[in-house]
Amino acid sequence: MGIGKSLLGSRMKKIFARVLFLFVAGAYAQSCSLMGGKDKSVGASQEIHASQPQPEVWFKGNVDEAFKIAKKDKKMVFLYWGAVWCPPCNELKQQIFSKPRFAELMTNFVPVYLDGDTEAAQIWGEKFQASGYPTVLILDENQKELFRLSTVLSIEEFDGAVQSVLASSGSLERAASAVMESRAKHKDLLVLAYSSWDQLPEAQWPASRRINLMEQAFESAETSPEKSIFGSQWITQLVNEKTKLSEKLLQRVFAAIFTDNESIWASREFIKYQAGAVAEWTGWKPGDQKYVFLRSEWLKAAAQLESHPSASVSSKLWSVNPEIEFYKYEHPNEALPKNLISKVEIAARHADEEAKSEYDRHSVISDAAYLLRQVGSFDKGRELLKAELLKTNTPWYYEGALSGLENQAGRPEEAKKWSSAARKSVQGRASKVQWITSDLLLNAKDTKNGVYVAEIARAFYEQTMKLRDGFSGRNWMRAKKVQEALEPFKGEVLFKKIFTDFAPSCEKTQIGESKKNCAEHFAALKS
């Protein structure tokens, strides 16, 4: 069974780019058991289970209770942190959580589904330093992290990763040490291969350490999928840090990635999302023989991914992305040719036709619209999103996507209209904070728009002050962005009154680290 790869950096950067109008950018937070009150997430958590594949698989209590059971039964905790609207979360549900093998694997764990909109979810997210949806953690009974995953694998790859963690009863740290000391076993390589490197704490896992580890793992790997997976991870880290390799070594790594069908499948996330970044990083000019060969190999690999029997609807859709990125690298600031635009429109139509389940549709429709935007096919993207808006259970996500599309299409008033609609329709504790923030950031760009921005700012504080974790986790990320956006307005009487009205609520409504963050937020705005 070949290894697959979760190249978080490449995947998440594309996600952040396509929904920048929504996702705006962890410190340690207190455990829920130390917050002066009971964790109330159990009721909401039980409601969430009903919308999950195989709801009977998930633990029905809260996070604290899960760790108590884990300690009693000598089990690890499998914790999933995500959101109902999040595309990769839904792909994870379709590709893994809905499979019978997932239920079998979870008998070895206390499996917890923690929706980001449940009570205290953001406090737990901050405690475990989880900032992006989805994040999957395997933790021991004492809450020590053993493994972290933030993107989608096949069920076979997921099986291999989970079995490796169970077999070693150890952590990523232990596996890394084994590799660096040249005593790694296959299970150690699997743990390293599937880990989400860009989500790990920087203090413990600085870039230099990650790069050295990937190089050693690449040299230690024996099978073509292993070579490929560590080669693509290594290059991803080097690209992120703008660090070069010798051309001889670079050719070795590229050859390992494109060796055969198994190696290509193992590095599919890298192939789908990193073409443009890698082309720019190499510095090779479009006419160079090296570049022409790389582009040819890369596009052949993307075509193989599209036709792979295990390819998800999302993977088939995104297999067109490398051609877009190569063209833009070769022809900056030029319109794309009609044949490439047509190819993307066909890929988007096929994704729409093939996405039958609720999870698949949440996974691919906004992505298809994003790709249509990237090639200037705004009418097709608008049509797709509006059609989905009529049948989805998360209308705010598609209203937000329409806002992003109209903004890119040069229609700012339409963008504001859809952003306002998303803010008003959004459901969920933390999701409301996120979409209110998005609307505020869009409108705060116009400093003459103070009255309307003040209205949104008041809505933001009304929502955060309803939550005891209103300034924790992802909510705190948004509060920082709001603070930055309101800086030009903070001297105005209207905004001074808002800050004066809400600042005292920090002490009354927030708890633990969230209370401290809240006070810090208003102190900066009132200075």
KEZA-868994 format. One record per residue (C-alpha): residue number from 1; x, y, z. Coordinates in pm, 1 decimal. Layout:
# residues N
    n      east     north        up
  NUM         X         Y         Z
...
END
This chain:
# residues 527
    n      east     north        up
    1       0.0       0.0       0.0
    2     156.3     330.5    -108.4
    3     189.2     636.3     108.9
    4     -13.1     948.2      33.9
    5      53.6    1299.8     150.4
    6    -109.7    1582.3     336.3
    7      88.9    1883.2     222.1
    8     -81.3    2127.2     454.0
    9     121.0    2427.5     347.3
   10      23.8    2405.6     -17.5
   11    -336.1    2309.6      40.2
   12    -406.0    2559.0     313.9
   13    -242.4    2845.6     128.7
   14    -480.4    2786.2    -160.8
   15    -774.3    2773.1      79.2
   16    -665.8    3098.1     244.6
   17    -621.1    3264.0     -92.9
   18    -962.6    3167.9    -228.5
   19   -1152.8    3281.4      79.4
   20    -939.5    3568.6     201.6
   21   -1253.0    3774.5     239.7
   22   -1370.5    3517.4     494.2
   23   -1061.2    3380.1     668.2
   24    -873.9    3665.2     832.2
   25    -578.6    3639.8    1021.3
   26    -184.6    2977.9    1950.7
   27    -141.1    3073.7    2265.4
   28    -214.7    2835.4    2553.6
   29    -559.5    2861.9    2708.0
   30    -692.7    2713.7    3027.2
   31    -859.8    2376.9    3022.3
   32   -1239.7    2386.5    3033.6
   33   -1222.5    2206.5    3366.3
   34   -1035.3    2506.2    3511.0
   35   -1263.5    2779.4    3386.7
   36   -1489.3    2811.9    3686.5
   37   -1780.0    2636.0    3522.9
   38   -1882.8    2317.0    3348.4
   39   -1802.6    2273.1    2980.5
   40   -2143.6    2311.8    2816.8
   41   -2041.1    2164.7    2484.2
   42   -2211.3    1829.9    2540.8
   43   -2557.6    1934.4    2429.3
   44   -2439.6    2110.6    2117.5
   45   -2200.4    1826.2    2047.1
   46   -2485.7    1574.8    2048.2
   47   -2671.6    1787.4    1793.0
   48   -2363.9    1796.1    1570.7
   49   -2339.2    1416.9    1571.4
   50   -2667.5    1389.9    1385.7
   51   -2514.4    1559.6    1079.8
   52   -2205.7    1338.5    1075.2
   53   -2145.6    1019.0     881.4
   54   -2176.3     726.0    1120.4
   55   -2286.8     941.0    1418.9
   56   -2277.0     638.7    1647.2
   57   -1897.3     634.6    1616.1
   58   -1841.9     961.7    1803.4
   59   -1817.3    1003.4    2180.5
   60   -2130.0    1175.5    2308.4
   61   -1974.3    1371.3    2596.0
   62   -1751.8    1676.7    2611.6
   63   -1375.8    1699.2    2577.8
   64   -1297.5    1681.2    2949.8
   65   -1513.1    1370.8    2982.3
   66   -1339.4    1212.4    2683.9
   67   -1000.3    1241.4    2851.7
   68   -1139.3    1093.8    3170.9
   69   -1265.0     793.3    2975.1
   70    -931.9     769.0    2792.1
   71    -742.7     760.2    3121.4
   72    -978.5     499.6    3263.8
   73    -969.7     275.5    2953.9
   74    -601.5     338.9    2867.3
   75    -690.3     473.6    2521.7
   76    -580.9     762.9    2307.2
   77    -818.4    1046.4    2216.8
   78    -892.9    1108.1    1849.4
   79   -1009.2    1469.7    1825.5
   80   -1155.0    1626.0    1512.1
   81   -1194.3    2005.9    1504.3
   82   -1382.1    2151.0    1210.4
   83   -1688.9    2332.6    1079.0
   84   -1997.9    2238.9     881.5
   85   -1921.5    2487.8     600.6
   86   -1548.3    2415.6     559.4
   87   -1465.2    2251.5     219.8
   88   -1171.3    2030.2     330.5
   89   -1367.2    1931.6     642.5
   90   -1643.2    1799.9     419.2
   91   -1396.7    1620.5     193.9
   92   -1259.8    1453.6     507.2
   93   -1612.1    1341.2     598.5
   94   -1670.7    1204.1     248.8
   95   -1334.3    1032.4     208.1
   96   -1275.1     903.8     563.3
   97   -1548.8     950.2     823.0
   98   -1816.4     786.0     608.4
   99   -1613.6     467.6     550.4
  100   -1677.9     145.5     747.2
  101   -1303.8     115.4     813.2
  102   -1312.1     446.5    1001.6
  103   -1561.2     303.8    1250.3
  104   -1340.1      -1.0    1299.1
  105   -1032.6     212.7    1363.1
  106   -1212.8     432.0    1615.0
  107   -1270.9     136.6    1849.8
  108    -907.8     193.6    1953.0
  109    -976.3     555.2    2056.4
  110   -1215.5     785.1    2233.2
  111   -1325.4     976.3    1919.3
  112   -1439.0    1335.0    1976.9
  113   -1605.7    1554.1    1716.2
  114   -1554.1    1914.5    1826.1
  115   -1739.9    2155.8    1603.4
  116   -1581.4    2501.1    1612.7
  117   -1920.7    2654.9    1689.1
  118   -1986.7    2456.3    2007.8
  119   -1942.5    2602.1    2354.4
  120   -1576.1    2649.4    2454.6
  121   -1453.8    2497.2    2124.0
  122   -1228.2    2795.7    2058.6
  123   -1071.4    2761.5    2402.5
  124    -987.0    2400.1    2326.9
  125    -859.3    2501.6    1984.4
  126    -627.5    2755.3    2144.0
  127    -510.9    2505.4    2404.7
  128    -415.8    2253.7    2135.2
  129    -279.3    2528.9    1905.5
  130    -528.1    2439.1    1633.4
  131    -609.0    2739.9    1417.5
  132    -723.8    2593.1    1086.8
  133   -1020.5    2375.2     998.1
  134    -994.0    2082.3     979.5
  135    -744.4    1974.8    1243.3
  136    -724.6    1612.4    1353.5
  137    -526.3    1536.5    1666.5
  138    -431.7    1212.6    1832.8
  139    -350.0    1272.9    2197.6
  140    -258.6    1047.7    2486.2
  141    -467.1    1030.4    2802.9
  142    -269.0    1322.2    2950.9
  143    -342.6    1548.4    2651.6
  144       5.7    1511.4    2501.1
  145      -7.3    1549.4    2124.1
  146     110.0    1243.5    1931.8
  147      -2.5    1324.8    1579.9
  148    -160.0    1612.0    1382.3
  149    -335.8    1610.1    1047.1
  150    -500.6    1905.7     874.1
  151    -594.3    1785.1     528.4
  152    -747.0    1492.3     347.6
  153    -606.4    1145.5     284.3
  154    -760.4     837.2     131.2
  155    -903.4     590.0     380.8
  156    -610.4     356.4     307.2
  157    -356.9     628.6     386.6
  158    -549.4     731.0     696.8
  159    -555.6     366.9     806.9
  160    -178.4     343.2     768.9
  161    -116.2     662.4     963.5
  162    -346.2     566.9    1250.4
  163    -207.7     215.3    1269.8
  164     145.8     356.6    1284.5
  165      57.9     584.6    1576.3
  166    -108.6     295.0    1757.8
  167     182.2      60.1    1688.6
  168     446.3     300.3    1813.0
  169     245.7     445.8    2102.9
  170     479.4     736.6    2048.5
  171     482.0    1085.0    1915.2
  172     600.6    1279.7    1614.3
  173     899.6    1381.4    1824.8
  174     997.5    1020.0    1877.4
  175     958.1     938.4    1507.2
  176    1167.6    1241.1    1413.2
  177    1443.6    1135.4    1648.9
  178    1443.1     787.4    1497.9
  179    1487.9     930.1    1148.2
  180    1765.8    1169.0    1246.8
  181    1948.9     886.4    1426.2
  182    1916.9     655.8    1122.1
  183    1710.9     397.0    1310.8
  184    1367.5     475.2    1165.0
  185    1122.9     197.9    1092.9
  186     839.8     208.0     840.0
  187     589.5     316.3    1106.3
  188     810.8     616.1    1190.8
  189     817.3     725.5     827.9
  190     439.1     697.0     807.2
  191     390.2     920.9    1111.1
  192     622.7    1181.2     958.8
  193     466.8    1155.2     612.4
  194     114.6    1237.7     725.4
  195     190.5    1508.0     980.7
  196      81.9    1866.8     918.0
  197     415.4    2041.2     938.1
  198     306.1    2399.8     892.4
  199      63.9    2370.6    1185.4
  200     324.3    2258.6    1436.9
  201     454.4    2499.2    1703.9
  202     736.3    2707.6    1556.2
  203     937.8    2705.7    1878.4
  204     958.4    2328.0    1880.1
  205     965.0    2279.4    1503.4
  206    1154.2    2570.8    1344.4
  207    1190.5    2573.5     967.7
  208    1554.2    2465.2     977.8
  209    1464.3    2155.8    1177.6
  210    1178.1    2064.5     944.1
  211    1399.7    2103.4     637.7
  212    1677.5    1888.2     783.5
  213    1427.8    1624.2     889.0
  214    1266.1    1607.4     544.5
  215    1606.2    1573.2     380.1
  216    1700.5    1286.4     611.0
  217    1362.6    1118.3     561.8
  218    1399.0    1150.5     183.5
  219    1739.1     983.1     195.3
  220    1609.5     711.3     431.7
  221    1298.7     625.6     230.1
  222    1313.6     302.3      32.3
  223     990.9     287.1    -171.8
  224     893.9     525.3    -452.4
  225     588.0     661.7    -266.6
  226     801.3     731.3      40.2
  227    1070.1     903.6    -167.3
  228     803.8    1110.1    -338.5
  229     622.6    1214.5     -25.8
  230     932.6    1331.0     156.3
  231    1073.3    1491.4    -155.8
  232     759.0    1699.9    -203.5
  233     751.6    1788.6     166.0
  234    1115.5    1889.7     152.4
  235    1062.9    2116.4    -147.8
  236     752.1    2267.2      12.5
  237     951.5    2364.5     320.2
  238    1233.9    2504.4     105.7
  239     989.1    2708.3    -102.2
  240     829.9    2849.1     214.0
  241    1170.8    2955.4     342.9
  242    1304.6    3068.9       1.3
  243    1600.4    2834.2      43.8
  244    1759.0    2682.7    -267.4
  245    1886.4    2333.1    -346.3
  246    2170.2    2247.9    -581.1
  247    2034.9    2172.8    -927.7
  248    2173.7    1819.4    -913.7
  249    1988.0    1743.8    -591.0
  250    1675.8    1921.0    -713.3
  251    1667.4    1701.0   -1022.9
  252    1691.8    1393.3    -796.5
  253    1394.5    1509.2    -591.5
  254    1179.2    1592.0    -895.8
  255    1266.2    1253.0   -1045.9
  256    1150.1    1084.4    -723.9
  257     818.3    1269.4    -727.9
  258     740.5    1184.5   -1092.0
  259     880.9     829.2   -1091.9
  260     556.8     634.9   -1142.8
  261     184.1     633.0   -1075.1
  262     233.5     552.7    -706.4
  263     482.1     832.8    -649.0
  264     256.8    1081.7    -828.4
  265     -45.7     976.9    -624.8
  266     155.8    1004.4    -302.0
  267     242.9    1368.5    -379.2
  268     -92.2    1468.6    -524.2
  269    -144.0    1767.5    -289.6
  270     193.5    1905.8    -391.4
  271     119.4    1852.4    -760.1
  272    -224.7    2014.3    -742.7
  273    -132.8    2322.9    -545.7
  274     237.8    2403.4    -570.4
  275     316.8    2441.0    -941.2
  276     331.3    2820.4    -948.9
  277     521.0    2856.1    -622.1
  278     779.9    2597.9    -726.7
  279     826.6    2750.2   -1072.9
  280     893.8    3089.8    -918.5
  281    1122.9    2936.5    -654.3
  282    1343.0    2759.6    -910.2
  283    1403.6    3086.3   -1092.0
  284    1399.1    2897.1   -1420.8
  285    1281.3    3100.1   -1716.1
  286     990.5    2967.2   -1925.4
  287    1215.6    2906.1   -2224.8
  288    1477.5    2710.6   -2029.5
  289    1500.5    2342.8   -2115.9
  290    1486.4    2254.6   -1743.6
  291    1164.1    2447.6   -1700.7
  292    1002.9    2301.9   -2013.1
  293    1081.1    1949.9   -1893.2
  294     951.7    2018.6   -1540.7
  295     630.8    2169.6   -1675.6
  296     577.8    1871.3   -1905.7
  297     629.5    1617.8   -1627.4
  298     408.7    1814.3   -1390.2
  299     116.9    1843.4   -1633.0
  300     139.1    1473.2   -1722.3
  301     124.6    1396.7   -1350.2
  302    -179.8    1622.6   -1306.0
  303    -356.1    1438.2   -1588.5
  304    -281.2    1107.5   -1416.6
  305    -431.2    1240.1   -1093.1
  306    -750.6    1337.0   -1271.6
  307    -795.7     982.3   -1404.3
  308    -680.8     801.2   -1090.6
  309    -945.8     549.2    -976.6
  310    -925.2     674.2    -616.1
  311    -941.7    1044.2    -703.3
  312   -1207.9    1238.1    -515.7
  313   -1430.2    1490.1    -692.4
  314   -1211.8    1760.7    -540.3
  315    -887.4    1605.7    -667.6
  316   -1027.3    1575.5   -1018.5
  317   -1132.8    1939.4   -1009.4
  318    -800.3    2071.9    -881.9
  319    -595.4    1872.2   -1132.7
  320    -653.0    2161.7   -1374.8
  321    -487.2    2409.6   -1139.7
  322    -121.5    2342.7   -1234.5
  323    -189.2    2443.8   -1594.9
  324    -340.8    2771.7   -1473.2
  325     -42.7    2841.0   -1249.1
  326     216.7    2759.3   -1513.1
  327      44.2    2982.2   -1765.9
  328      31.1    3272.7   -1521.3
  329     398.7    3223.7   -1442.2
  330     485.3    3228.4   -1810.2
  331     248.0    3512.9   -1905.0
  332     210.1    3745.8   -1605.6
  333     -68.0    4004.3   -1632.6
  334    -204.7    3845.3   -1949.7
  335    -552.3    3705.5   -2004.7
  336    -569.4    3328.7   -2021.4
  337    -628.9    3166.1   -2361.7
  338    -979.1    3054.4   -2448.1
  339    -887.1    2686.2   -2456.3
  340    -761.9    2696.9   -2096.5
  341   -1066.8    2892.3   -1981.8
  342   -1285.1    2631.6   -2152.0
  343   -1091.0    2352.1   -1980.9
  344   -1155.2    2507.1   -1638.7
  345   -1523.4    2560.0   -1717.6
  346   -1554.0    2193.3   -1815.4
  347   -1377.7    2084.0   -1494.4
  348   -1613.5    2299.2   -1288.1
  349   -1918.7    2158.4   -1467.8
  350   -1800.1    1800.8   -1412.0
  351   -1743.9    1871.0   -1042.1
  352   -2096.5    2010.2   -1016.3
  353   -2238.0    1702.2   -1189.3
  354   -2033.2    1447.8    -992.6
  355   -2078.3    1597.3    -645.9
  356   -2386.6    1408.8    -530.0
  357   -2356.4    1399.2    -150.7
  358   -2393.6    1694.0      84.4
  359   -2027.8    1653.5     183.9
  360   -1899.6    1650.5    -173.3
  361   -2098.0    1961.0    -262.3
  362   -1967.1    2150.7      39.4
  363   -1620.8    2029.2     -59.8
  364   -1609.3    2134.1    -426.2
  365   -1866.0    2396.3    -532.4
  366   -1692.8    2699.3    -383.1
  367   -1359.8    2561.3    -508.4
  368   -1499.9    2531.3    -859.9
  369   -1621.7    2891.3    -840.8
  370   -1278.0    2998.9    -717.3
  371   -1104.7    2837.0   -1015.3
  372   -1353.5    3000.7   -1250.2
  373   -1265.5    3334.5   -1091.7
  374    -897.0    3270.8   -1149.3
  375    -950.4    3241.8   -1523.5
  376   -1189.7    3536.8   -1543.3
  377   -1503.0    3327.7   -1599.5
  378   -1707.1    3536.7   -1358.1
  379   -2046.1    3467.5   -1514.6
  380   -2000.8    3090.0   -1483.5
  381   -1877.5    3124.2   -1126.5
  382   -2166.3    3352.5   -1033.3
  383   -2417.2    3113.1   -1188.6
  384   -2270.5    2816.9   -1000.9
  385   -2272.9    2990.3    -663.1
  386   -2623.9    3131.2    -700.4
  387   -2758.8    2788.0    -793.1
  388   -2594.6    2631.5    -487.1
  389   -2726.5    2910.4    -268.0
  390   -3082.6    2790.7    -334.5
  391   -3022.1    2443.4    -188.1
  392   -2738.8    2464.9      63.1
  393   -2771.2    2451.4     442.4
  394   -2482.9    2702.4     476.8
  395   -2597.7    2996.8     261.9
  396   -2352.8    3239.3     426.1
  397   -2056.9    3049.3     284.4
  398   -2179.8    3092.4     -73.3
  399   -2291.1    3451.2     -13.9
  400   -1938.6    3518.2     107.5
  401   -1799.4    3344.4    -200.6
  402   -2017.8    3564.4    -419.5
  403   -1880.5    3868.5    -237.5
  404   -1527.3    3756.6    -317.0
  405   -1615.5    3691.2    -679.9
  406   -1777.7    4031.8    -727.6
  407   -1487.0    4205.1    -558.4
  408   -1241.1    4036.9    -796.5
  409   -1470.3    4117.2   -1089.6
  410   -1447.8    4487.8   -1004.7
  411   -1802.0    4524.7    -871.5
  412   -1748.8    4656.2    -516.7
  413   -2110.7    4745.1    -443.3
  414   -2227.3    4394.6    -534.9
  415   -1945.5    4256.5    -319.7
  416   -2068.1    4460.3     -21.7
  417   -2426.2    4348.5     -80.6
  418   -2334.0    3980.4     -67.2
  419   -2102.0    4033.3     228.3
  420   -2385.6    4197.2     422.0
  421   -2618.4    3909.4     331.3
  422   -2362.5    3657.6     457.7
  423   -2320.8    3845.3     785.5
  424   -2695.6    3841.6     842.0
  425   -2756.8    3477.2     748.8
  426   -2459.8    3311.7     920.7
  427   -2527.9    3058.0    1194.8
  428   -2294.8    2931.9    1466.0
  429   -2111.9    3099.8    1752.9
  430   -1762.2    3134.9    1605.8
  431   -1886.0    3142.0    1246.3
  432   -2085.8    3456.9    1323.9
  433   -1769.9    3621.7    1456.3
  434   -1586.9    3522.0    1138.0
  435   -1843.9    3651.8     889.1
  436   -1908.4    3973.8    1080.6
  437   -1533.3    4031.5    1070.6
  438   -1526.0    3968.9     696.0
  439   -1796.9    4227.0     635.8
  440   -1624.0    4479.8     858.1
  441   -1288.8    4437.2     683.5
  442   -1445.9    4480.5     341.9
  443   -1626.2    4800.6     439.6
  444   -1354.7    4951.6     661.8
  445   -1135.6    5004.1     354.9
  446   -1348.6    5315.9     292.1
  447   -1280.5    5553.9     582.1
  448   -1575.4    5769.1     468.6
  449   -1805.0    5478.4     551.3
  450   -1780.1    5528.6     927.7
  451   -2147.8    5505.3    1019.8
  452   -2193.3    5168.2     850.8
  453   -1861.9    5036.4     981.8
  454   -1971.0    5137.8    1331.8
  455   -2290.9    4937.7    1286.2
  456   -2089.3    4628.4    1194.8
  457   -1843.1    4689.5    1478.3
  458   -2129.0    4699.4    1726.8
  459   -2260.7    4371.8    1585.3
  460   -1912.6    4220.8    1626.5
  461   -1892.8    4312.7    1994.7
  462   -2249.7    4207.5    2062.3
  463   -2163.5    3863.2    1927.2
  464   -1825.5    3820.7    2097.8
  465   -1964.6    3931.9    2433.2
  466   -2229.0    3658.7    2415.3
  467   -1948.5    3401.8    2417.1
  468   -1719.9    3318.2    2705.9
  469   -1455.9    3230.8    2442.7
  470   -1527.3    3542.2    2235.6
  471   -1159.6    3640.5    2234.6
  472   -1004.4    3291.3    2221.3
  473    -875.3    3079.7    1934.0
  474   -1001.0    3180.5    1591.8
  475   -1221.7    3445.8    1755.9
  476    -908.9    3614.9    1890.4
  477    -751.3    3609.2    1542.3
  478   -1054.2    3794.5    1414.1
  479   -1053.3    4041.4    1702.1
  480    -695.5    4133.0    1611.0
  481    -801.9    4198.3    1251.4
  482   -1097.0    4408.1    1370.3
  483    -863.7    4607.9    1593.9
  484    -635.3    4675.3    1298.7
  485    -925.2    4772.4    1071.6
  486   -1075.9    5010.7    1329.1
  487    -748.5    5193.7    1394.7
  488    -831.3    5479.2    1149.6
  489   -1173.7    5523.6    1313.2
  490   -1084.7    5502.7    1682.4
  491   -1065.1    5880.1    1733.1
  492   -1423.0    5934.0    1611.6
  493   -1690.9    5999.1    1873.6
  494   -1914.6    5722.2    1737.8
  495   -1645.3    5459.3    1779.8
  496   -1527.0    5589.9    2118.0
  497   -1878.7    5531.7    2246.4
  498   -1878.9    5174.1    2113.0
  499   -1549.9    5098.1    2289.0
  500   -1674.3    5258.1    2611.9
  501   -1999.7    5061.1    2594.3
  502   -1839.8    4719.7    2544.5
  503   -1503.7    4731.7    2723.5
  504   -1652.6    4665.5    3071.4
  505   -1808.8    4343.7    2940.2
  506   -1465.6    4180.5    2917.1
  507   -1466.6    4128.8    3292.3
  508   -1829.0    4017.9    3302.5
  509   -1853.5    3780.7    3006.5
  510   -1508.9    3643.4    2921.2
  511   -1304.9    3383.1    3106.8
  512    -940.1    3289.8    3142.2
  513    -716.8    3391.4    2850.3
  514   -1018.3    3528.6    2662.6
  515   -1074.0    3787.1    2937.7
  516    -710.3    3900.7    2915.6
  517    -724.7    3919.4    2535.3
  518   -1047.7    4118.4    2546.0
  519    -901.2    4375.7    2784.9
  520    -590.6    4403.6    2567.1
  521    -807.0    4458.6    2258.6
  522   -1001.9    4750.4    2404.9
  523    -697.2    4904.0    2572.3
  524    -533.5    4933.1    2228.6
  525    -843.6    5086.7    2071.4
  526    -897.0    5336.4    2353.4
  527    -533.7    5450.8    2357.8
END
